[in-house]
């Protein structure tokens, strides 16, 4: 039986919701949780990795997701 934690992909920057809110102050924790709740319809789930109960946001994927929502994109 292997009790080791699952390995995260190498070379990725993962942030918690609070760290993401601190890094991108235009979005607060509540806004990020709302985006996650509606992630199936807005595409935000493509940025999220769930490890157990911990929700991690792939910072690079998150930035690409933001860029895809620019006006006129």
Protein Blocks (a to p, Z undefined) as FASTA:
>chain_A
ZZbdcdddehiacddfklmmmmmmmbcfklmmmmmmmmmmnommmmpccehjbccddfkl
mmmmmmmmgghZZ
